[in-house]
């Protein structure tokens, strides 16, 4: 009887209900009261807490992983393209015995910043104790070495004076450490293509003084490359007067297709051109596939947390059935009830999302210190450079990706609140109060 009177009064009241204005202060107040923990609603508060923490960790994990993978890609891109040419010119019909003139012509092409004639070959490098390992010898002119800033600006011990005089070689730090060598020591190189004798081909063995050690930060190069003066490398590999290839560095690596006709015209002969995309296509494609896969997998964390919002709100709707009925009898519309529970669930998603962004940014800004700390705690090398190629863990946040993660997390959170809020708005106040 009281319920019928309340409903009748609601219909005859000339005043506007307190919830007539969407997202009014009254609706926000009720939504906030439903978020606060009470003893009899402990289970609901626990679910809401887990939902918030899940969204926070999911968003933070997405931001951190994407930033680290972006950092890996950027560092690898920088190191690979800073160490190797963007376009490689190789001969077809005749050897490159006019490499000096060709290098000048290529360097004069607009968009080409540097042309390096190279002699390259695999050798066996050995040190004091007789232990050996494979090494890649790159013969380069002394004046070109000073232009190759990726190496010349990262000499950590010694200098390039001995290299420039043709009396020494430059060795990667990891390779020197593996062989037990340092500046001033002799490194012995053995070339498989040696001198032809009546008894067959004898491998060519020669010792060179180490004039400097370089560290570019990519273990693949620091542990295997030896730079040798061009003239000496031509003698060592039986390639007097010729080079194997000419590597070209361009101002914009993405413009190599436009530069191809100009480079071919400057060559004035038949040459075979290979650009950095062809050489590293498989590698960078694998990185992109891995990056997209990790994004989809980590998105599941946010999705599971959003599903927890659904279960928490459904339990809250059942627990607040009588409160909803009273609000309806006092003049609250079904739209107001839906907005109240929508704000309740959305608040969990919004707070969790922005807390995750803050956590992710803090971790990305201190990623290398965190790596070193956990390496010290565990006593192991986390992200071993021998496996991951880089000597430190990079992180590079991308604003558009971060915004995409935030939008995705907020969208999932808002979608998760729609069904429980709709159920709350459809609750019949008479039926809810009848069984109280």
PyMOL commands that set and color helices and strands:
alter all, ss='L'
color gray80, all
select helices_A, chain A and resi 2-12+25-35+39-83+99-107+142-147+149-152+161-164+173-179+219-222+230-236+253-267+276-319+321-329+334-365+367-378+385-388+399-425+429-434
alter helices_A, ss='H'
color red, helices_A
select strands_A, chain A and resi 87-91+112-126+132-140+155-158+168-172+186-197+200-214+225-229+245-250+271-275
alter strands_A, ss='S'
color yellow, strands_A
deselect
rebuild
show_as cartoon
